[in-house]
Amino acid sequence: MKKVGVIGGGQLAGMMAKEAKSRDIELIVQTPNPDDPAARITANPVLSAIADVNATQKLADYCDIITFENEFVNLEALKVLAEKGTCFRPSLASLEPLLDKADQRRYLQKIGLPIPRFQVLEKDAKINSKYGFPVVLKARRHGYDGRGTFILANKNALEALWNRLERPSMLIEEFIPFSCELAVMAARGVNGEVVVYPVVETEQENQVCRRVFAPASVSVEVNAEIQRIATILLDRLQVVGIFGIELFLTQENQVLVNEIAPRTHNSGHFTLDACDISQFAMQLEAVTGMPLHSPKMLCNSAVMVNLLGFENSQSDYQNKREQLANIPHAFVHWYRKTESRIGRKLGHVTVLLGEKNKEKGNAIAQKIESIWYE
């Protein structure tokens, strides 16, 4: 039996743990809280902070391979373990250009992938935007679900926010008036094979994903360009594992890379029910050295809706979940978090559709949200 360690114990690791059980893989997580989603459903979790390298050493002593649920890691500390023989997949070298958003932008630019124009705002720099307004300001590390990302309308707003944040080094990007936001999951195996899932359309509110429509209604040319981008990225990084790639489609039909998530990703949750292999199973197969096969959808289309916290509560929302489960062809995934907070991801619902119809997908998403946010 293969033993796979995961740094992180949230819902992504929890969904991976469920897939591990059917593949004769033992999954052990490193996470600080015994009530974290993955810690509650796996045996012998290492209960410690994500960045605690001594805890990661304990994980490494028990596991054959270590992979990641999030990017909140101390690469320099982990390199000491890698030098002693700990197998990280993806490798620390493939993560290094990606964890800092400024480094990520520079790397994507270096390998010739299309990105928004950007500049790095250093601590002592004169405040400025080369790209007019509105403009996007991003924290270089630890931003997720809209945290650390700001869309600013004018120079006064930019100056005020930067000063309030005590003038850290940050990333400034041009604001892209996109026609839609897209995403794709792609995996690379130990032998270099790359497989790409169907491209999806995502809908965000306040930089938080609310809905995912699979597959996206884009042209053959756009699909091919996204496949090209994913393959180049994973090959150049020599990745072993699965990555989520978020993209903009501009009003001129140009594809731009927005951000890279070096792990399983919210935009890939539809794969649990709508594909013949989920993103979580694909991650496990990739990191344990299994040959990868190209994923296929089991339905014509699907819509996934995130269930976000709308209040501070300890309710498990059993009645709402039962109503959602009664929607035809719906699959409700509940993360079993002990506390609801506004904006927190508590679960998701995927509905399989018999036809590729965005209007029908929107109607079902609205029905889900009317039940959840009533």
C-alpha positions, 0 to 999 in steps of 0.5 A: 500500500502506498502512503501519501502525505498531504500538507494541509487538511482542508476540504481539498485534502478531505476529498482526496482522502475519499478517493485514496480509500478506493485506490489502496492508498493511505493518506496522512495529513499535516494540519493544525486542527483535529476538526479540519475536514481531512483530519476528521476522516483520516487516520493518524493526522500530524496535528501541527501548523502547515509551515512546521518543518519538524511536523513535516519530517514526521510525515515524511518518516511515515510516507512514501511521497508528500504532496500539497493542499495549499501554497502556505509552505516554507520552501526553504525549510522543506528543501532541507528535507528534500536534500535528505531524500524526502520525495515531494510531488510536485517538486519544490523546484517546480513550486518555487517560481509560483508561490510569490505572485510577482515571481509567477508573473516573471516566470510566465513571461519568461516562458512566453505565456500570455499574461496581463501587463504588470509591475512590482510596487516596491516598499520605497517606490513612488506610487504609480500605475503604468496602465491607467485605472481601474488597476488591480493590486495583489499581495505577493503571497498568501492571497486566496478567495479574493483575499489580498486582491483589490480593484482600485478605481483611481490613484487616490484609492491606490495610494490610500490602500497602499499606505494603509497596508504599510507599503509592502511590496505588491503586484500591480496589474492592468485591469482586463475587461474580459468577456469571461473567466476560464479555468482548466485542470491539467496533470503531468505524470512521472513519465512526462505525459500531460493530460488536460480536463475540459475547459470550464467557465467560472463566475466570480463575485468579489474575486470568489468563485460562485459558479463553474460551467463545464465545458465552457462555450468557447471556440475550438481555437480557444480550447487549443490555445488553453491546451497549449498553455497548460502543456507548456507550463507543466512541461517547463516546470517538470511537474508531477501532479495536478495544477489549476490554471485560471485564465481571462478571455479578452473581448478580442478573443485573446487568452491570458493567464491569470493565476496558477494554483499548483494543486487541486482547485475549486474550479475542478470540483465538477470532476468528482461527479461529471468526469470518469476520473476526478481531479483528486484521483488524478492527483493521487495517480500522478504522484504515485507514478501511475500512468495517466489517462485522458479524462472524459466527461460522463454527461453533456455538461454540468454546473457546480455551485459553491455553498458559501457561508452567509452568517456566523453559525455552527449549523450543519444546514441539514434542511437546506442540504436535503432540499439541494439533494432533491434537485434532479441529478444533483450531488451535494458535497458537504465539507463538515466544517464546524463553523460557518463564517461569511464567505467561507466555503462550506460545500458545493453542489454539482448538477449533471445536465443532459444538454449543453445549455448555459441558460439551463445551467444558469437557471439551476444555479439560481435555484441552488442559490435561492435554496441556500441563501434564502 
